[in-house]
Amino acid sequence: MRMALVCTLSAIIFVAPAFGQPMPPVPPGEETVDAYTISDANAGATPVDGQDLFAAFHGHEGISRIVDGLVEQVQKDSRLTEIFKASDFVRLRRTLKEQFCHILNGGCSYTGRDMKSVHADHGITTAEFNALVEVLQAAMTREGIVFSAQNRLLAKLAPMKRDAVTR
Ligand code: HEM
């Protein structure tokens, strides 16, 4: 009996983290989303090695400015406005900053949804994917990120095309 209890407790303690963390409270200003499992694996890419790329992106402040610029621009770019018209931009800014920071090895955890499920219902085309990449490149250029560093981030994001593009 005691053995069974110990085994059950060990299983909960050691196996539960593999299923991710429980849902945190909804941050101020954000809409509620359906429950999902929080895990860095949802970011769709592992962090780069070393700290040099995070530094090349001007750290947290640089990432923040780039994402703010990107999110502002997707609301103005006629190729993208329709897709983003119902989006929660407060949440999008937060989760994108976490994702970029995580991938650039800035020490952040990603708490957003996985790339396949979050984009599944948007019917995104390759042309729209390319438009978003262009908008991101422009935001990085405005921040003064050197092209070699831009391309290292883009190389991490490129394989996510297969999850984001559905038609
Ligand atoms: C590598 C490419 C991409 C990355 C890394 C990315 C990342 C993200 C992230 C982190 C979120 C928020 C996740 C969450 O709310 O939990 C998101 C949501 C969204 N993304 Fe992307 N995305 C990519 C490509 C695209 C493209 C190409 C489009 C459309 C042209 C797009 C449209 C959207 C929309 C509309 C949402 C909001 C979904 C909603 O509110 O339900 N994404 N994306």
Boltz pocket constraint, residues with backbone or C-beta under 6 A from the ligand:
constraints:
  - pocket:
      binder: B
      contacts: [[A, 43], [A, 80], [A, 83], [A, 84], [A, 86], [A, 87], [A, 88], [A, 91], [A, 92], [A, 95], [A, 96], [A, 99], [A, 111], [A, 112], [A, 113], [A, 114], [A, 118], [A, 119], [A, 122], [A, 124], [A, 125], [A, 128], [A, 129], [A, 130], [A, 132], [A, 157], [A, 158], [A, 160], [A, 161], [A, 164]]
      max_distance: 6.0
